[in-house]
Amino acid sequence: MEKMFSHIKLFYKDYMHFASRSRIMMEMVVVDAAILAFIAYKISQIDHVKTLWTGGTAFSATLAGFSYFLICWTVTFMGSFAISNDFTTNTAKYMLSLPVRRSSIFIGRYLAATTLAALATISFFAFIAGESYYYFGNIPATLLRAYLVSLLVILTAMSIVFLLSSLIKLDRFVLMGSFFLFFLAMPVIDGVFQINSLNVNSLLYVDANVVTKTIGYTPYFSYADFIQIVPQNYNLLNFNEAIISMVIYIVVLFLLGLYVYSHKQVS
C-alpha cells in the first residue's frame, strides 16, 4: 500500500510538471479567466447592480453562475491530455510497461488535474470576492462554501473527462469530445427538458447551479436571465438531489474510467 501511494505521488508530480510546461493548457486558462474578468467588470458597471445589490450577495451569486463555464473549460484542458496523451505521443508502451499499477498512474494524474482546476477556480472566486468588497464593502460569508461546492463540480467534470480520455486514444478528440459534451450536448438536453416542462437534476449543466444556490437567493436574480439564473430555475433546483447526483457521477464515472484504463490494450 505504501508503494502504491508513493507511485501515485510520483505520477501526481509528473503531471503537475507536464502541465506547468504545457503552453496551451496554461494559455487557455488565462484567456478564459481574462474573458470572465471582463464580463464581470461590465456587469459591475451597470447602475442598477450597484444601487439594488448593496449587500453584495446577489452580485457575487450572479458571477458564480459563470463557474460552470470556467470549471468545464479548465477541466477540459487540464484533464484531456492526462491519459490519452500517452497514446498520442506513443509513450503508452513505455508507461504501461513500468512495474507500477495502472491505477496509480490514473489516480495520480486525476488528482493532479483536479488540483490544477481547483487552483484556477480559486482565482475566479478570489476575483468575485475582490469585486464584491470593492463595490459593496463586504465579502459574502457563503462564498467559501460555494467554492467547496464547486469542487464537487470539478470532480464530476474531471471524472467525465478522464473516462473519455481512457476511451479515446487521441487527446485532440478527447478535447473536442469534452467541449461537445459540456458546452453543446448538456445545454441542448437541458433545453429539451425545459421545453417539455421537465426538471431533471441529473445533468451537470443543471447541477452546477448549486454553486449559486449555496451563496443565496435575492429577489434581484431576474437580472441574470441571460445565464439562466432566474427565480424559476433557482426554485426548481433541488439542492440535495444535485449534490447526490454529482457524488454518484464522481464515483461511477471515476471507477468506470479506471476500469477501462486498467484493461486498455496497447497496440
TORVOTOR-192918 format. One record per residue (C-alpha): residue in three letters; x, y, z. Coordinates in steps of 0.001 Angstrom, whole numbers, padded with zeros to 6 digits, always signed. Example, Ala and Ser with C-alpha at 12.3 -4.5 7.8 and 13.67 -1.06 7.14 Angstrom:
2
ALA+012300-004500+007800SER+013670-001060+007140
//
This chain:
267
MET+000000+000000+000000GLU+002850+002350+000859LYS+004449+001650-002502MET+001171+002408-004267PHE+000904+005782-002515SER+004481+006608-003496HIS+003671+005773-007125ILE+000531+007915-007032LYS+002608+010781-005636LEU+005187+010263-008399PHE+002624+010480-011207TYR+000914+013381-009461LYS+004145+015378-009527ASP+004892+014220-013073TYR+001612+015555-014430MET+001896+018794-012469HIS+005300+019269-014088PHE+003873+018422-017515ALA+001054+020943-017090SER+003447+023688-015995ARG+005390+023207-019237SER+002320+022967-021487ARG+001708+026372-023055ILE-001696+025550-024485MET-003056+024378-021124MET-001925+027491-019283GLU-002741+029950-022055MET-006299+028681-022473VAL-006991+029021-018743VAL-005525+032544-018696VAL-007589+033558-021748ASP-010727+032140-020151ALA-010095+033911-016864ALA-009482+037195-018725ILE-012776+036881-020619LEU-014710+036144-017429ALA-012998+039039-015632PHE-014038+041383-018444ILE-017651+040130-018289ALA-017680+040530-014509TYR-016331+044071-014839LYS-019013+045012-017370ILE-021712+043633-015050SER-020347+045660-012162GLN-020698+048872-014203ILE-024478+048544-014647ASP-026187+051150-012481HIS-028986+049035-011052VAL-026463+046405-009998LYS-024759+048989-007794THR-027953+050502-006407LEU-030072+047412-005792TRP-027446+044899-004707THR-025960+046898-001881GLY-025388+043785+000201GLY-023109+042226-002392THR-024608+038753-002044ALA-026669+038758-005234PHE-023790+040355-007138SER-021431+037557-006168ALA-024110+034935-006759THR-024633+036152-010308LEU-020939+035903-011094ALA-020836+032452-009534GLY-023216+031418-012284PHE-020232+031581-014618SER-018474+028901-012580TYR-019902+026101-014734PHE-018268+027529-017834LEU-014964+028288-016112ILE-014831+024888-014442CYS-015703+022885-017553TRP-013317+024908-019718THR-010484+024479-017221VAL-011180+020813-016526THR-011291+020081-020263PHE-007818+021472-020828MET-006348+020110-017602GLY-007746+016590-017996SER-007926+015857-021717PHE-004185+015224-022031ALA-003740+013254-018826ILE-004247+009730-020168SER-004722+009971-023920ASN-001512+011965-024424ASP+000490+008783-023753PHE-001220+007127-026721THR-000997+010247-028893THR+002764+010511-028351ASN+003328+006718-028454THR+004745+006679-024923ALA+001964+004394-023667LYS+004000+001232-024297TYR+006727+002560-022033MET+004369+003933-019384LEU+002253+000800-019143SER+005289-001471-019065LEU+006565+000129-015876PRO+006374-002059-012740VAL+003523+000003-011292ARG-000205-000466-011198ARG-002159+001348-013860SER-004440+002582-011118SER-001505+004522-009641ILE-000996+006335-012954PHE-004712+007046-013317ILE-005268+008240-009734GLY-002074+010320-009613ARG-002922+012177-012801TYR-006568+012552-011832LEU-005575+014219-008559ALA-003038+016446-010318ALA-005508+017609-012967THR-008118+018205-010263THR-005629+020266-008241LEU-004873+022463-011248ALA-008568+023025-011956ALA-009229+023782-008280LEU-006430+026375-008221ALA-007770+028055-011358THR-011235+028186-009806ILE-009837+029733-006620SER-008578+032638-008710PHE-012072+033158-010126PHE-013720+033167-006694ALA-010994+035486-005416PHE-011921+037892-008211ILE-015592+037691-007194ALA-014657+038390-003581GLY-012492+041345-004599GLU-015213+042856-006793SER-017809+042388-004064TYR-015598+044050-001456TYR-014666+046916-003779TYR-018238+047788-004734PHE-020163+046785-001622GLY-017642+046850+001205ASN-018086+043216+002220ILE-017482+039650+001092PRO-020359+037154+001385ALA-019556+034603+004083THR-021121+031905+001918LEU-018569+032423-000854LEU-016186+029893+000719ARG-018973+027347+000968ALA-019801+027977-002680TYR-016182+027249-003601LEU-016264+023963-001704VAL-019414+023004-003594SER-017693+023983-006845LEU-015066+021348-006039LEU-017818+018756-006494VAL-018483+020179-009951ILE-014753+019981-010696LEU-014536+016355-009556THR-017625+015446-011566ALA-016402+017115-014749MET-012934+015606-014276SER-014403+012108-013927ILE-016207+012610-017232VAL-013071+013867-018999PHE-010906+011058-017610LEU-013427+008470-018766LEU-013293+009970-022259SER-009502+010083-022048SER-009451+006383-021187LEU-011757+005509-024079ILE-010213+007706-026791LYS-006548+007479-027715LEU-006050+010841-029443ASP-006005+013733-026993ARG-007384+016215-029553PHE-010500+014066-029884VAL-010848+013929-026099LEU-010617+017724-026097MET-013287+018097-028786GLY-015488+015439-027198SER-015355+017187-023831PHE-016247+020551-025360PHE-019129+018976-027263LEU-020459+017292-024141PHE-020128+020241-021751PHE-020991+023174-023995LEU-023379+021719-026551ALA-024875+018365-025577MET-025764+019132-021941PRO-027261+022605-022609VAL-029287+021214-025543ILE-030567+018261-023497ASP-031476+020596-020650GLY-033264+022859-023140VAL-035303+019917-024424PHE-036270+019051-020854GLN-037257+022660-020137ILE-039387+022841-023298ASN-041233+019771-022113SER-041570+021215-018589LEU-039290+018574-017117ASN-036850+019360-014337VAL-034056+016805-014187ASN-031343+017211-011574SER-029120+014650-013247LEU-027225+016827-015716LEU-024011+018527-014664TYR-025242+021590-016559VAL-028160+021763-014111ASP-026319+020540-011020ALA-023688+023282-011362ASN-026333+025850-010400VAL-025975+024514-006866VAL-022846+026716-006608THR-025042+029776-006998LYS-027703+028413-004682THR-025073+027923-001969ILE-024393+031653-001920GLY-028011+032623-001504TYR-031082+033951-003251THR-032339+037521-003547PRO-035300+038995-005499TYR-032883+040562-007982PHE-031887+037278-009600SER-034126+038202-012537TYR-031271+040427-013758ALA-029229+037353-014650ASP-031725+035749-017015PHE-029117+035609-019786ILE-027257+032927-017805GLN-030471+031239-016691ILE-030201+032189-013026VAL-033800+033314-012688PRO-036130+032714-009743GLN-037978+029975-011609ASN-034867+027924-012344TYR-033429+028689-008934ASN-036507+027403-007130LEU-036738+024310-009326LEU-033228+023174-008438ASN-033220+020659-005610PHE-030021+021273-003640ASN-029782+017808-002066GLU-030578+015992-005306ALA-027920+017991-007134ILE-025273+017116-004534ILE-026234+013427-004559SER-026267+013419-008369MET-022725+014780-008545VAL-021416+012343-005931ILE-022862+009466-007959TYR-021301+010912-011110ILE-017894+011122-009429VAL-017869+007586-008034VAL-019398+005765-011017LEU-017545+007580-013794PHE-014214+007541-011948LEU-014418+003785-011343LEU-015563+003192-014920GLY-012671+005240-016291LEU-010239+003420-014015TYR-011583+000056-015184VAL-011317+000996-018874TYR-007772+002299-018460SER-006687-000758-016466HIS-007865-003073-019253LYS-006831-000924-022203GLN-004784-002690-024873VAL-001649-001054-026203SER-001269-001609-029932
//
